[in-house]
Amino acid sequence: MKGFFIRATRITPSIYFNPQKGLLDIRGKSSPENPLAFYKHLHESIDQFANADTPSLTLNIAYEYFNTSSSKCIYILFKKVNDLRVDKGKNVKVNWYFEDGDEDMQEAGEDLSSFFNYEFNYVEIPEINVLGEMKEEEK
């Protein structure tokens, strides 16, 4: 199974997925016109990861903002991750990063975690930085 990296744009987050290391890192803003299309590859990759030999998955999530339509895709992601834990016995760790004083984003993580039976680690940081440089045409 191959990993991937998607560079951030002004309306989409950076996504780094390394299935061999059991690491998924999402950072930035999420407000694409069609979030189902944007998150489709990630959702399919998590489905494939279910059958990988890697025993655990660490999610580092650092959204600056996500719109309502993205929230459904983010929920689907966490549902798939929950299925990894429940159905496949994988160890799941979620680190939910939010900027200093951003109570809305902290609360968004708390709301998401309330749907599932695993704990999120909440980490307040000074600033969220996306991985890599933004795509030039999307800045």
Backbone as a ProteinNet text record, in pm:
[ID]
protein_1_A
[PRIMARY]
MKGFFIRATRITPSIYFNPQKGLLDIRGKSSPENPLAFYKHLHESIDQFANADTPSLTLNIAYEYFNTSSSKCIYILFKKVNDLRVDKGKNVKVNWYFEDGDEDMQEAGEDLSSFFNYEFNYVEIPEINVLGEMKEEEK
[TERTIARY]
82.9	0	87.9	54.5	132.6	72	159.2	116.9	104.3	71.7	60.6	72.4	95.2	100.5	23.6	-65.4	-140.2	-103	-53.9	-18.6	-144.7	-134.3	-245.7	-269.9	-393.3	-429.3	-497.8	-546.9	-615.2	-747.9	-799.5	-928.6	-921.8	-803.1	-788.9	-665.4	-672.6	-560.2	-450.4	-332.9	-229.9	-267.3	-242.8	-269.2	-146.2	-90.6	22.3	-22.8	-15.8	-53.4	60.2	114.1	220.8	169.8	114.3	56.3	159.6	283.9	386.1	416	415	439.2	310.8	195.2	67.5	47.3	70.8	62.7	-23.2	-117.7	-200.3	-195.4	-157	-142.4	-224.4	-319	-402.6	-390.7	-359.8	-340.1	-393.6	-456.8	-496.8	-645.5	-692.3	-832.2	-900.8	-1029	-1104.5	-1238.4	-1244.3	-1369.9	-1379.3	-1347.9	-1357.7	-1503.8	-1524.9	-1660.9	-1722.1	-1641.5	-1690.7	-1603.4	-1632.3	-1547.9	-1550.7	-1662.2	-1666.7	-1561.1	-1544.1	-1442.3	-1302	-1281.8	-1150.1	-1107.7	-1197.4	-1163.9	-1177.3	-1224.8	-1249.9	-1125	-1011.8	-888.5	-846.5	-859.1	-824.3	-915.2	-1045.5	-1139.7	-1109	-1080.5	-1046.8	-915.8	-821	-692.4	-709.1	-795	-820.6	-888.1	-978	-1040.1	-934.1	-838.4	-729.9	-639.1	-616.1	-530.3	-586.8	-716.5	-779.4	-717.8	-673.2	-616.2	-463.7	-402.3	-256.2	-210.1	-83.3	-26.5	6	3.6	37.1	-64.5	-16.4	-109.1	-172.9	-122.3	-173.9	-180.1	-256.5	-267.8	-269.9	-181.9	-180.4	-230.2	-331.6	-385	-344.3	-276.1	-245.3	-334.7	-431.8	-531.3	-515.2	-496.3	-476.2	-551.2	-680	-760.6	-760.6	-738.8	-759.5	-907.5	-971.1	-1112.6	-1162.1	-1287.4	-1353.9	-1500.1	-1554.1	-1692.7	-1786.7	-1915.7	-2015.5	-2008.8	-1992.2	-1987.9	-1862.4	-1753	-1632.3	-1652	-1733.7	-1751.5	-1807.3	-1891.7	-1944.1	-1831	-1741.8	-1628.8	-1532.8	-1515.3	-1429.3	-1493.5	-1624.4	-1696.1	-1679	-1694.3	-1677.6	-1537.4	-1436.2	-1299.6	-1290	-1343.4	-1334.8	-1419.1	-1525.9	-1606.1	-1522.8	-1454.1	-1367.5	-1254.3	-1199.1	-1092.4	-1147.5	-1268.3	-1330.9	-1349.7	-1389.2	-1405.5	-1272	-1162.4	-1030.1	-1005.5	-1043.9	-1022.4	-1114.1	-1242.6	-1341.5	-1334.5	-1333.4	-1342.3	-1207.3	-1099.9	-968.4	-870.6	-909.1	-824.5	-701.4	-702.9	-587.3	-591.3	-473.5	-460.5	-469.1	-556.4	-578.1	-546.8	-469.3	-437.4	-469.6	-547.9	-584	-528.7	-447	-397.4	-469.5	-553	-633.5	-567.7	-502.1	-431.8	-522.7	-511.8	-586.2	-501.9	-524.1	-444.4	-484.2	-386.2	-409.1	-539	-626	-749.1	-859.9	-838.2	-941.8	-1036.7	-1127.1	-1220.3	-1316.3	-1348.8	-1439.3	-1378.5	-1250.4	-1187.1	-1165.2	-1134.8	-1124.1	-1259.4	-1365.6	-1500	-1539.7	-1497.1	-1525.6	-1464.1	-1342.7	-1279	-1351.7	-1393	-1467.2	-1600.5	-1667.9	-1794.7	-1772.9	-1669.8	-1640.3	-1609.1	-1528	-1487.5	-1605.6	-1708.7	-1823.9	-1901.7	-1882.5	-1951.8	-1883.4	-1759.6	-1680.2	-1631.4	-1580.9	-1539.9	-1388.8	-1324.4	-1181.8	-1151.1	-1048.1	-1012.5	-930	-953.4	-867.5	-772.2	-649.9	-555.8	-565.7	-599.5	-615	-487.2	-432.7	-304.6	-319.5	-301.7	-307.8	-168.6	-160.6	-32.6	-42.1	73	69.4	14.2	49	8.7	7.2	-90.6	-97.6	-25	71.3	145.2	117.5	84.1	61.4	195.3	190.9	312.9	343.9	469	508.3	458	494.8	448.1	311.4	229.6	100.2	121.4	27.4	30.4	21.6	110.3	119.8	-10.9	-78.7	-200.9	-317.9	-302.2	-412.3	-390.6	-276.4	-247.8	-348.3
-117.4	0	124.4	218.8	341.3	454.1	537.5	658.7	771	889.5	1004.1	1134.2	1240.5	1375.2	1468	1546.2	1647.4	1783	1871.3	2006	2086.8	2174.1	2261.2	2366.7	2411.8	2529.6	2624	2734.9	2827.2	2770.6	2665.3	2607.8	2458.3	2398.2	2257.1	2237	2141	2116.3	2033.4	2036.7	1940.8	1807	1700	1565.9	1480.8	1423.5	1332	1199.6	1093.4	960.9	864.3	805.7	706.7	577.8	486.6	365.3	273.1	272.3	187.1	230.9	360.8	413.7	428.9	412.3	430.1	575.4	667.1	810	882	960	1047.1	1185.8	1284	1421.7	1511.5	1585.4	1678.3	1815.3	1918.3	2053.9	2159.9	2260.5	2375.6	2400.1	2457.2	2495.2	2397.6	2371	2281.6	2345.5	2398.3	2454.2	2437.5	2315.6	2295.3	2296.2	2326.4	2325.1	2186.9	2084.5	1947.6	1866.3	1872.7	1801.3	1649.6	1593.8	1448.9	1406.7	1485.8	1456.1	1474.9	1581.2	1607.2	1496	1452.3	1353.4	1208.8	1187.2	1052	964.2	1013.3	932.8	897.2	991.9	965.1	857	869.3	769.3	630.7	623	494.5	438.7	526.5	482.6	426.4	485.7	433.8	296.5	280.4	149.2	44.1	78.4	-14.2	-41.1	61.9	48.9	-54.2	-74.5	-171.5	-310	-343.1	-475.5	-478.1	-365.2	-359.2	-422.6	-461.3	-524.3	-425.6	-298.4	-196.8	-201.8	-220	-241.7	-116.6	1.5	122.9	237.2	338.4	459.1	579.1	673.9	801.4	908.3	980.8	1092.5	1221.8	1306.5	1441.8	1533.8	1594.5	1677.1	1819.9	1912.7	2053.6	2141.7	2151.5	2237.2	2379.2	2474.1	2614.9	2647.8	2581.5	2604.7	2491.2	2451.3	2366.1	2406.1	2403.2	2444.2	2326.8	2355.2	2254.6	2133.2	2155.8	2041.3	1956.5	2017.6	1939.8	1858.6	1908.9	1839.4	1699.3	1680.8	1546.7	1453.8	1501.7	1419.9	1389.6	1484.5	1463.6	1359.6	1367.3	1267.8	1128.6	1119	990.6	934.9	1022.8	980.6	918.4	987.1	935.6	809.9	796.6	673.8	558.2	580.3	477.5	441	539.8	515.2	435.2	468.4	393.1	246.9	224.7	88.1	13.3	83.2	20.2	-33	47	11.5	-103.1	-90.2	-188	-317.6	-306.5	-425.4	-492.5	-412.8	-467.4	-472.6	-418.3	-423.9	-335.7	-236.3	-146.4	-44.5	-10.9	91.6	227.8	313.1	444.3	553.8	650.7	767.6	891.7	983.2	1107.2	1225.1	1305.3	1431	1542.9	1616.7	1724.8	1856.5	1920.3	2046.2	2164	2268.4	2391.1	2508.9	2623.2	2741.4	2799.3	2865.4	2929.5	3008.2	2978.6	3054.7	3020.5	2925.5	2889.8	2787	2838	2751.7	2681	2745.8	2682.9	2555	2558.6	2440.4	2333	2373.9	2276.6	2208	2287	2232.3	2141.6	2175.6	2090.1	1951	1947.3	1819.1	1743.6	1816	1752.7	1697.6	1773.2	1726.4	1598.6	1598.1	1478.5	1357.8	1379	1265.9	1207.8	1287.9	1238.4	1130.3	1120.7	1019.6	882.3	880.3	758.3	720.1	599	546	549.1	652.1	665.8	812.4	832.4	965.5	1041.4	1169.1	1259.3	1325	1349.2	1431	1571.6	1668.2	1806.7	1882.6	1945.3	2013.5	2155.5	2252	2392.8	2436.7	2494.8	2536.4	2682.9	2750.5	2892.5	2916.8	2829.3	2851.4	2719.1	2703.2	2584.2	2613.7	2529.7	2541.1	2417.7	2438.9	2326.4	2264.4	2140.3	2073.2	2115	2141.9	2181.9	2320.8	2366.2	2496.2	2480.3	2585.3	2581.7	2577.8	2517	2517.9	2661.2	2698.8	2837.2	2889.8	2810.4	2858.9	2870.1	2819.9	2820.6	2915.2	2982.7	3068.2	3179.8
0	0	0	-88.4	-101.1	-18.2	32.1	99.2	-2.5	45.7	-43.7	33.9	-43.1	12.6	-80.3	-24	-98.5	-39	-123.8	-77.8	-48.8	47.4	84.4	-23	-29.5	-107.1	-9	-58.8	33.2	81.8	13.6	53.1	87.7	79.1	114.8	203.4	294.7	384.9	320.1	380.3	341.5	405.6	331.6	383.7	355.2	460.3	450.3	510.4	432.9	481.7	455.1	561.6	551.8	617.7	537.9	596.7	661.6	613.1	673.9	816.8	840.2	974.7	1055.4	990.2	1058.9	1099.2	1004.7	1033.8	930.8	980.2	896.9	957.1	875.3	921	828.6	886	809.6	874.8	793.2	847.3	752.5	808.4	728.6	727.4	617.2	600.6	506.3	532.8	446.1	411	288.9	238.4	86.7	36.6	-108.3	-152.5	-281	-334.2	-325.4	-349.7	-345.6	-249.4	-118.9	-23.1	-40.9	-88.7	-110.8	-212.7	-316.9	-417.3	-358.6	-282.1	-224.6	-128.4	-41.6	60.3	12	-109.9	-160.8	-153.9	-203.1	-202.8	-60.1	32.1	171.7	228.7	205.9	257	200.5	72	9.6	65.8	93.4	148.9	289.7	368.8	503.2	492.9	396.9	375.3	341.5	257.3	221.1	340.9	422.3	539.4	638.1	635.5	724.9	708.8	588	561.4	566.2	598.4	608.6	739.4	742.7	862.1	972.9	944	1043.1	1157.1	1281.8	1393.7	1452.7	1413	1475.5	1375.2	1412.6	1331.9	1424.6	1396.5	1468.2	1373.6	1417.3	1339.6	1406.7	1331.5	1375.6	1293.6	1358.4	1291	1340.2	1246.2	1282	1182.5	1200.9	1114.3	1168.3	1078.7	1113.3	1103.2	1004.8	976.7	890	909.2	811.2	804.4	681.6	662.7	691.5	687.9	722.7	631	501.4	410.1	431.9	472.8	505.4	633.1	724.2	851.7	830.9	731.3	702.2	660.2	576.3	530.7	645.7	734.2	850.7	943.3	959.6	1038.4	975.9	843.9	774.3	799.1	794.3	822.2	961.3	1061.6	1197.9	1217.2	1142.6	1146	1090.7	981.3	923.2	1019.4	1086	1183.4	1301.7	1344.3	1452.4	1410.7	1286.5	1236.5	1236.6	1208.1	1215.9	1356.6	1453	1593.3	1635.1	1606.5	1652.3	1572.5	1439.9	1354.6	1328.5	1322.7	1286.9	1403.6	1518.9	1638	1632.9	1546.3	1537.4	1652.5	1700.1	1803.5	1735.6	1784.7	1724.1	1825	1779.9	1862.6	1780.3	1836.5	1768	1846.4	1779.8	1835.6	1762	1834	1776	1815.1	1718.1	1742.1	1709.7	1788.8	1762.5	1809.7	1745.2	1777.1	1913	1976.5	2105.8	2105.5	2198.8	2215.9	2117.8	2028.1	1930.6	1992.7	2075.7	2146.5	2051	1938.6	1841.1	1784.2	1750.2	1692.7	1799.8	1920.6	2028.9	2049.4	2050.9	2068.2	1951.6	1830.9	1715.3	1735.8	1786.4	1815.8	1926.2	2028.4	2137.4	2087.6	2000.1	1943.8	1862.8	1778.4	1697.9	1786	1887.1	1971	2047.5	2071.6	2146.7	2071.3	1939.7	1860.1	1867.5	1916.6	1911.3	2049.6	2058.8	2187.6	2205.8	2155.8	2179.9	2208.5	2285.8	2332.7	2228.9	2223.3	2147.2	2247.1	2204.3	2281.1	2225.3	2308.1	2263	2292.5	2187.6	2199.8	2146.5	2234.6	2195.6	2150.7	2030.3	1974	1929.1	1915.4	1877.1	1736.8	1640.6	1501.7	1427.1	1338.6	1254.8	1124.2	1092.2	966.6	882.8	756	666.2	630.5	584.3	539.9	397.6	368.8	233.7	200.3	83.8	35.7	-28.8	-20.1	-87.6	-238.1	-307.3	-452.5	-500.5	-589.7	-635.6	-692.3	-774.1	-838.5	-740.6	-620.9	-525.9	-408.4	-403.4	-288.6	-274.4
[MASK]
+++++++++++++++++++++++++++++++++++++++++++++++++++++++++++++++++++++++++++++++++++++++++++++++++++++++++++++++++++++++++++++++++++++++++++

